[in-house]
Amino acid sequence: MDYVQLGDSDLVVSKICMGTMTYGEQNTLEEGVDLLNRSFDEYGINFLDTAEIYPVPTKAETQGRTDESIRLFLQGRDRKDVILATKVAGRSPITWLPRPNCENPEGSSALTKEQIMDSVQCSLDRLGVDYIDLLQIHWPDRVVGGMFGAPDFLPSSYEEKDEPVPFKEQLEAFQELIKAGKVRYIGVSNETPYGVCSMAELAKHFPELYPKIVSIQNSYSLVVRKDFEAGLTEACYHHKVGLLPYSPLAGGSLSGKYRNEETRKGKSRLTMFPGYMERYLSSENEAAVNAYCDLAEKNQLTPTELALSWCYHREFVASTIIGATSMEQLEENLKSYDVRLDDEILKDVEMIYKKYTDPTK
């Protein structure tokens, strides 16, 4: 395993990060522990990512269960050997997140200072730790468009919503948490160039008031590229913000397992989480996935090896978040790191991309 400095922090993370959103739903807590143990003990992973809303699909009766699995995993381990990332929910109609000290009559989540402070303390308690290495905003407090298959940004959509919590208030809360020793670094997720640059500039000009973001966790894969590459790549490079791609297999579709009706059946996100896979099952995306799968087979690779190797070794990718739900998947995902795509394969990838540019849109 290789390791990389995350943004301009002093966190040195493995090039692969363990995603955990299925632990406590699609996976049992014990299966989650086994997956983490295998990745850390046999493959040199040192980085894992969770969130206060996990597991997915998020619901009141299971909220926080993923953190129980991570707590079990951490027992008996040296805390400094695990780089632990979690996320605080952005604005949403979710009413069941624990906010014991907030006066919020509507109960919905938002990135107010009070909610951030409550979220972090509850996460620390669930995880059984004293500090979080990387605290991320799961999604913005404002309307941004384009998230999870939603339409792209429109000014009218933004203006018809409530005024978002200012960046300054959000960053003030994070600064207080850092000074208290509860959080080491902060990052964002599902963010745009506007959000990255706004937060980075506040920290640059007022470092005593606002901490700097060091990472961004956005969807990025062979079939979800343009949103990041068209603006965020440049913004993150100049502001030293490391990319943590999530869904590098596009919800599993790039593994090829959903290429026909028969393989869509069984214990998968497609069948277990209605609506989750919709954007990956359009005719355009199916055509793109088939083209990438055919390219993999032509070069004696599995579709997973092609998709993950491509993502792992992009020059602006810091650490890629994988979401294996079985030991077999985990082994293939981790071993794909040792696959290197030659120039001819990369040229063919670009040809497919030109034909199918972000087909999930």
TAFEN-V957129 format. One record per residue. RES is the residue in one letter. NEAR is the number of other ideal C-beta (glycine too) atoms within 12 Angstrom. Layout:
BEGIN
res:RES near:NEAR
res:RES near:NEAR
END
This chain:
BEGIN
res:M near:24
res:D near:22
res:Y near:20
res:V near:29
res:Q near:21
res:L near:39
res:G near:37
res:D near:24
res:S near:29
res:D near:14
res:L near:32
res:V near:23
res:V near:40
res:S near:34
res:K near:37
res:I near:43
res:C near:51
res:M near:47
res:G near:45
res:T near:47
res:M near:42
res:T near:38
res:Y near:39
res:G near:36
res:E near:33
res:Q near:36
res:N near:34
res:T near:21
res:L near:28
res:E near:16
res:E near:29
res:G near:41
res:V near:30
res:D near:25
res:L near:41
res:L near:41
res:N near:27
res:R near:25
res:S near:37
res:F near:31
res:D near:20
res:E near:17
res:Y near:30
res:G near:21
res:I near:38
res:N near:33
res:F near:41
res:L near:47
res:D near:44
res:T near:49
res:A near:46
res:E near:42
res:I near:37
res:Y near:41
res:P near:37
res:V near:34
res:P near:24
res:T near:30
res:K near:19
res:A near:15
res:E near:12
res:T near:24
res:Q near:31
res:G near:35
res:R near:33
res:T near:44
res:D near:40
res:E near:30
res:S near:38
res:I near:42
res:R near:33
res:L near:28
res:F near:37
res:L near:29
res:Q near:18
res:G near:14
res:R near:23
res:D near:10
res:R near:21
res:K near:16
res:D near:20
res:V near:37
res:I near:41
res:L near:44
res:A near:49
res:T near:46
res:K near:44
res:V near:50
res:A near:40
res:G near:38
res:R near:31
res:S near:28
res:P near:16
res:I near:29
res:T near:20
res:W near:21
res:L near:38
res:P near:30
res:R near:32
res:P near:15
res:N near:17
res:C near:25
res:E near:12
res:N near:20
res:P near:8
res:E near:17
res:G near:18
res:S near:22
res:S near:36
res:A near:38
res:L near:44
res:T near:31
res:K near:27
res:E near:25
res:Q near:37
res:I near:43
res:M near:31
res:D near:29
res:S near:46
res:V near:43
res:Q near:31
res:C near:29
res:S near:43
res:L near:31
res:D near:21
res:R near:31
res:L near:37
res:G near:23
res:V near:32
res:D near:20
res:Y near:27
res:I near:45
res:D near:39
res:L near:48
res:L near:48
res:Q near:49
res:I near:46
res:H near:40
res:W near:37
res:P near:38
res:D near:38
res:R near:31
res:V near:30
res:V near:34
res:G near:24
res:G near:30
res:M near:28
res:F near:29
res:G near:25
res:A near:18
res:P near:15
res:D near:19
res:F near:22
res:L near:15
res:P near:13
res:S near:11
res:S near:17
res:Y near:20
res:E near:13
res:E near:10
res:K near:21
res:D near:16
res:E near:15
res:P near:26
res:V near:26
res:P near:21
res:F near:33
res:K near:24
res:E near:26
res:Q near:43
res:L near:39
res:E near:29
res:A near:37
res:F near:41
res:Q near:30
res:E near:25
res:L near:32
res:I near:31
res:K near:15
res:A near:19
res:G near:15
res:K near:31
res:V near:38
res:R near:32
res:Y near:37
res:I near:47
res:G near:49
res:V near:50
res:S near:42
res:N near:40
res:E near:44
res:T near:31
res:P near:29
res:Y near:23
res:G near:39
res:V near:42
res:C near:26
res:S near:28
res:M near:43
res:A near:37
res:E near:23
res:L near:28
res:A near:33
res:K near:21
res:H near:15
res:F near:18
res:P near:15
res:E near:15
res:L near:22
res:Y near:28
res:P near:36
res:K near:32
res:I near:43
res:V near:41
res:S near:48
res:I near:48
res:Q near:48
res:N near:48
res:S near:39
res:Y near:41
res:S near:47
res:L near:48
res:V near:44
res:V near:39
res:R near:36
res:K near:25
res:D near:31
res:F near:35
res:E near:28
res:A near:16
res:G near:22
res:L near:35
res:T near:27
res:E near:16
res:A near:30
res:C near:40
res:Y near:25
res:H near:19
res:H near:32
res:K near:26
res:V near:40
res:G near:43
res:L near:46
res:L near:49
res:P near:45
res:Y near:40
res:S near:39
res:P near:46
res:L near:48
res:A near:46
res:G near:38
res:G near:42
res:S near:41
res:L near:44
res:S near:41
res:G near:31
res:K near:35
res:Y near:30
res:R near:28
res:N near:13
res:E near:13
res:E near:9
res:T near:18
res:R near:23
res:K near:13
res:G near:17
res:K near:19
res:S near:28
res:R near:35
res:L near:28
res:T near:20
res:M near:23
res:F near:25
res:P near:12
res:G near:17
res:Y near:28
res:M near:30
res:E near:18
res:R near:29
res:Y near:40
res:L near:31
res:S near:21
res:S near:13
res:E near:20
res:N near:32
res:E near:28
res:A near:21
res:A near:38
res:V near:41
res:N near:26
res:A near:31
res:Y near:46
res:C near:34
res:D near:20
res:L near:35
res:A near:33
res:E near:19
res:K near:17
res:N near:25
res:Q near:13
res:L near:31
res:T near:28
res:P near:39
res:T near:40
res:E near:36
res:L near:41
res:A near:48
res:L near:46
res:S near:38
res:W near:42
res:C near:45
res:Y near:39
res:H near:30
res:R near:28
res:E near:16
res:F near:29
res:V near:39
res:A near:44
res:S near:46
res:T near:44
res:I near:46
res:I near:46
res:G near:45
res:A near:40
res:T near:36
res:S near:25
res:M near:21
res:E near:17
res:Q near:32
res:L near:34
res:E near:22
res:E near:28
res:N near:41
res:L near:35
res:K near:25
res:S near:36
res:Y near:34
res:D near:21
res:V near:27
res:R near:18
res:L near:29
res:D near:17
res:D near:10
res:E near:13
res:I near:28
res:L near:22
res:K near:15
res:D near:25
res:V near:36
res:E near:21
res:M near:17
res:I near:31
res:Y near:25
res:K near:16
res:K near:19
res:Y near:30
res:T near:22
res:D near:30
res:P near:32
res:T near:36
res:K near:23
END
